[in-house]
């Protein structure tokens, strides 16, 4: 239930703090006093859309805070949202800045607007005078029937399963698109992959082949050069001394002189090192020369291989063999994907068929439960309508087939007749006053089965007067015995039934709310009965209404 409401700088409300008891709370006031503003403030803290026009003149922001009791459903939402759950109270707060930006809090912790709205759905049901239009909405009619029939848990299961079906359908559609694309390109991709696969690509091969091609293309010049160098380093003529031999002789001579000049010994060692290096070079040149052979066949093979690799690089629009290998692997994945997509599609189709089969079973169970609840629900609403001065009225719930979906496979229709004969669609058969009484009847039944802590009626009695108004007040009062009910009304017959009465007034363009004692209630009821001029007869009638 709603324990208290605090409002600061909200439109015409400068500052307001009030508490509310259990039972039926009546809110009255002259037209334009600000009853709708008060309801708007409560709607704001419950998650309604916020904008800068809500901030009162001369203030930078407005604040609305409401304190509620905590129910098991609220505790679950707090736990799922990782919000504090301390004690038996939940404090919601909403602030709106002059810029229009709003912030929401639950027990002083910031919350997102969706979480705030989820909490609010379990706290308060606000019924405005225009909500009779909801009787024309398929979803509302189904909500009413499912609440009365106790089928909301089964419907939630059906809705969750339908969500999985839609997800599975999207997955299958995406797979089938991929499969169609893969089939269209399968032969082309397979051909390109096969050629790259047969090429036996290896990173760095182009550089190696280019170096080998350069060597083979200049084999004769290389051979001639190596022979010359070999002759110079290792002369074949006996008369020609080799560089190594000359260096050895020079080192020996320096060693002789080193007996007299010690530093020459170091030079002799350097000459010996140079001799070893020269002879090693000579051996390397000789070995390379022995291997250096012109091979037109190998050159042709190298050039053919290079031509293949160059062609593949150009065809696939890449610059390196590494990139070409990546393209080969990508094509391999596409070819493999094409072959495995059919299996994946078949798996998802099978899962989808199982989900749809289970969903149809749930729809059938829902239909049976709704069918079983339709007659008791119809009788219950008809009985309430009879108690509201519609003595001959008849109300009937009718089901028809509908495409299977989140709510099952039913369409719910409300039929009505004020005479009890020739029932037809409620939108075509009921007047404004009758619609108000039908909606009140539905709310009274739904409230008992949904266990909503707080219910707010905003002028639900529009179009109703006389004894019907008195009976509406009695019905709302009976609802207040089991839950907290707020009734914003212009009818004294309804206002007199309240356990508490609040008067909304405007002074100096500022909206105020005050709790009325018995004397205050008598004056307010008298005003509602007689208008601006309160007569003794109106006072007497007001006292009689309170004493009834």
Secondary structure, DSSP 8 states (H G I E B T S, - for coil): -EEEEEEEEETTEEEEEEE--SSEEEEE--TTSSHHHHHHHHHHHTT----GGGB-TT-SEEEEEEEEE--HHHHHHHHHTT----TTEEEEEEEEETTS-EEEEETTEEE-HHHHHHHHHTTEEEEEGGGGGGGG-HHHHHHHHHHHHT-HHHHHHHHHHHHHHHHHHHHHHHHHHHHHHHHHHHHHHHHHHHHHHHTT--TTHHHHHHHHHHHHHTHHHHHHHHHHHHHHHS-SSSSS--HHHHHHHHHHHHHHHTTT-THHHHHHHHHHHHHHHHHHHHHHHHHHHHH----HHHHHHHHHHHHHHHHHHHHTT-SSHHHHHHHHHHHHHHHHHHHHHHHHHHHHHHHHHHHHHHHHHHHHHHHHHHHHHHHHHHHHHHHHHHTTT-TT-EEEEEEEEEEEETTEEEEEEEEEESSSSS-EEHHHH--HHHHHHHHHHHHHHHHHHHT-SEEEEESTTTT--HHHHHHHHHHHHHHTTTSEEEEE-S-HHHHTT-SEEEEEEEETTEEEEEE--HHHHHHHHHHHHH-SS--HHHHHHHHHHHH-
